[in-house]
Structure formats: C-alpha cells, structure tokens
Amino acid sequence: MPHFITYFLLFSTLAISCSCFNTKNLNISQSDPDWSPAGATVYGDRNGAGSTGGACGYTNSVAQPPFSSFVSAGGSSLFKSGKGCGACYEVKCTENAACSGNPVTVVITDECPGSDCGSQPVHFDMSDTAFVALAIPGNADQLRTAGVLNVLYRRVECNYPGVPLSFGVRSGSSPYYFETLIEYVSGSGALSAVELKQASASPDSWLSMQQSWGAVWKLEDRSGLTAPFSLKLIDESGNTLVADNVIPANWQPGTTYQSAVTPFA
C-alpha cells in the first residue's frame, strides 16, 4: 500500500478519535439557574441555634419550633438592614468531601456584619444545627473545621403549617407609642412595609409604621392610638395581607397576639 494512503488512513482515524473524545468532554451538565454561589460558615454553640435572637429580635424562638435552630445570620446582602429578617433560603454544599449535597432550609434571624462574613457578596453564617445538616451523616466535624464553605443557595417560600402569624407587643408600648415584633410570616417571610389601622377608622385610614430594628416595627402618635388595631403586611413584591383587629382593645405590653390570616400567596 502506498505510503500516502497509509498516512491518510492513519490521520483520518486519529481525527475521528479526537473528535469523539472532544465531544464527550464538552458534554458538561449545566448548573441549575435557580441556584447561586455563596459562602457559608458556622457560629454559636455546638448543635445550637447560633444566637438567642440576634439582630432580628426573635429572641429564644430561634431554638423553638417552627424555626427549630435551622437559622442563619446573613451578610449585608441577605440581612438588608433588617428587611431580610424572616426570609427563607435553601442552602447546599457539594465541593467538600463531607458535603451530602442535600439542601437545608434556613431562616434569616441575625446579621453577620462586615468582615466577619468573608469576601463573597452573599454569605450565610449558619447555626451549628443547620450547618452540620449539610454534611454526610458522621462527617459533621469535617465541615466544622473546613473554614468558609462554597455553597449554593436559592430563595424559597417560608412554610409554617399550623403556626399562626404572631405579633409580640414590645415592652414600653403605650397608647402613644406602639411597637411590635412580627414573626412566622409564611410565604415571602420578609416584609418591606407595615401599616396600622385604628378602631372605627375608615377603610383607607392606614398609618405607616417605621422599622424600628430587625423584625420590629413601631408607630408613634402624640394624639393617642385607639385599639383594636388591624395590621397590614406588605412583602417585597408589593403583596399584602391584613390581620384584622389582631391587637385587641385591652392589649398589654409583653403579650403576643396571633392571627390565622391566610399567608402571602
């Protein structure tokens, strides 16, 4: 067989083999567009709830159902100066050998300030309970000592079946100054605005409350406020829900009042 034919056949065989190899290597699965990268660390006591309350004001409820210690402090892009309090996220890790790859749902209940939250734009400083739930069973300590984990996250709706929306009237509240901690907001979880309507007010007579701090909202009126109060909650998308007359006429500071109002859709 002439040499040029031999060389031609050899070259053709190599080219076909090379083409098949490249095609196989380029067949890389695309990441789920719903998930975005973030950093994650762990804080607080071993098997604990991070902090008791933190910058959102939820106090000891972070360790109790429905939060059940599956909570996280958020960097500035998650905490949002308190407007991110109550938002729910799924977080998962896959890069560390100890990662299970299974998502864990956490609620933002605290702030992770400044440089404490690493260099990534989005950072979760998770309770130990939530953080080790990212691990393959038996590998929790490997994650605890890993430093900053590269994770994926996505926003999800909060779901608290059977748990009513709660309004804790803060100490120091009076007929002239009303302050309430709002907890267990299903659906969006986080609020952008809250409004109050007094007893016997016209249907459109809503007064804008101010964010005091975290998930605490306040209203000051020197002429006095007349209960019962209805409260309108507005989420980040502009959706609203109204808890009619949730604060009774004989309300007392330090008392929590509940509403079975339908959550945000």
N, C-alpha and C positions, 0 to 999 in steps of 0.2 A: 504494500500500500504506500503510495507517495507520501512523503513527509508532510506536505502541506495539508493533505486530507487528515492525517493523524492529528496534527496540531489544531485543525479546525474542529474536529470532533471533541478533542480534549477541552478546548476553550469553551465550546458550547455546553459541555457537561458541567464545567465549573460555573459558568454563568447561570445555568438553571439552578444549580445547587445554591449558589449565592443568593439568587432571587428568592428562593423558597425560604431560606434562613432569615433574610431580612423581613419578609412578610410576617413570619411568625413572631419575630422580636418586636415589631411595630404594633402587634395586636395587644395593646395595653388597655386594661379596663379604665374607663373614665370615672373620676370620683363623683359621688352624689352631689349635685349642685346645691342641695338643701343644707349641706354641712360646710362649715367654715373653720379655718385653723385658729387655735388659741393656745395659751399656756395655762398650766394648772399646777398648783401647789397645795399643800395640806397645812392646816393650822388648828390649834386647840388641843384639847386632851385626847388621848388615845381612846378610840371608839366613842368620842364625844360629839357635841353639836357645834364645835368651833367656839363661838362666844355665846354668852347668855344675853341675847337681844341685839347688841351691836347698834350700828348707826341707823337701822330702820325702826327700832323701838319695839320689836316684837317680844322682848324680854324672855321669860322662861318658856314661852310657847314654841320656841325653835326646837326644843328637845321633845316636845309632845306631839301626838297626832293632831292634825294631818301632816305637819312638817316632818316629825319623827327623825330629826337630826340630819335629814337629807337636804342640807342647805349649803350656801356658799356666800362668801364675801365676793364682791365684784370690783374690778378695776373701774376707772372713771367711765369707760365706755359702756359698762354694764350698770353701774350704780346710778349714773346720770343725776348726780346731786340729790339723790333720794327718790327721783321719779322712776327709777328702775326697781325700787323695793317691791317685792311680791311677784316679779316676773319669773317664769319657769323656763328652764333650758334642759335639753338633753346633752350630755357630755359623754364621749367615749374616747378611749385611747387604744392604739394599735401598734405603736412603734417600739415600745418596751416589751421585752420577752415576757414580763409578768402581766401584761395587759390582756384582759379577756376579749376586748372588742365589743362587749355588750354595753349599750348606753345606760346611763344613770340619770334620773331626773332630779334636778336640784332647784331650790327657790333662792332668789337673791334676798338675803336678810341682813347684810352687813356691807361695809365698804372696805376695800383693800386699797389704802392710799399710796399715791406716788410711787417711789422706787421700790416699795415692798412688793409690788405686783409685776416685777420683771420688765423685760424690754418689748414684749409683744403688745400690739394695740388692744387685744382682748385677753383678759386674764381672769381665771377663776381661782380663788383661794378657798378651797373646799374644806368642809368639816372632815375630820378623820373618818367618820362613819360613811360619808359619801365617797371620799377619795379611795378608800380601800375596796369599795364596792366595784371599782373599775378593774380590780385585779382578778386573775385566775384564783380560785379558792386555794388557800395555802401559800399565796405569794404576796400577801399584803405588805410585809416588811420590805420586800424588794422595791415596791413602789414608794413606800415611805422614805426611803433613802435615795431615791432617784433624782432628787432636786426638782427642777422645773420640767414637767412632762409636756410634750407636744400632744395636744388633743384636738378633737373635732367637736363642734357644738352646733346646735340649732335651737331656735326659739320654738317652744311648744305651748299649747294652752294649758293652764292650770286646771286641775280637776280635783275637787274636794267633795265627792258624793256623800250626802247626808250631813255635811258640815255647813251650818248657816253662816252667812256673811255677818261679821261681828264689828261692833263699834264700841270701843272702850273709852268711856269719858274720862279724861285725864284729871288728876288732882289739880286744884287751882281753878277749875272751871266754875263759872258763876253765870247769873242772868246777863252779865255784861261781857263775858269772855267765855267762849265755848271752844274746847279742844278735844279732838277725838283721834284715837288710833284705829285705823281701818285694816282688818285682817280677813284672810281667806276669800279673796276676790277670785272667783272661778273665771275661766275664760282668759282674758288678757292678763290678769294678775296685777299689772301695774296701772297706775292712774295718772292722767295728765291734769285733771281738774276735779274739784268737788264743789258742789253748791248746796246751800241750805235754804229751806222754806219754813217759815214760822206758821204757827197755828192760825187758821182763818185768813191766811194771806191769799191773794188772788192767784190763779193758776200759773201766771208768768212771773210771780214775785220771788224769784230765786236770787239769793245773795251769794256772791263768790267768796269762797273760803280761800285762805292762803296756806300754802305748805309751810308748816312750822319747822319740821325736820323729818327726814325719813318718810315713814308712812303716817305721820301725824299731821293733821290739818286743823286750822284754827279760824275763828271768826270773832272779831271784837266789835261791839256796838254799844256806844255810851248811852243810848236811849233805852237799852234793855231788850232782851230777846224773849219771846213768849213761846213756850213749848205747848204741845208736842212739835217736834221738828221732823221734817222729811229731808232726806239727803239724796242728792243726785250725784252719781259717779260717772265720770267721763274718761274713757280709755284713750290710748294713743291714736286710735283710728277715728275718734270722734263718736264712737258708740256710747250710748247712755243707758243706765238703769237707775230706777228710782226706788228707794226704800221708804215707803210711805209711813209717816208717823212712827218711825223706828225709835226715836228718842221720846219717851212719854212725858206727860206734863209734870210728873213728880220725879224726874230724873235726879240722880245723885252722882257727884264726882266719885271716881273709883269703881264705878259699876259698868259692866259690859252688857250691851243690848244687842239682840240678834234679829236678823231678818231672813225670811225664807224667799226673798225676791229671786226671780229667775236670773241666772248669771248671764254675762255677756255671751252672745252667740258667737 
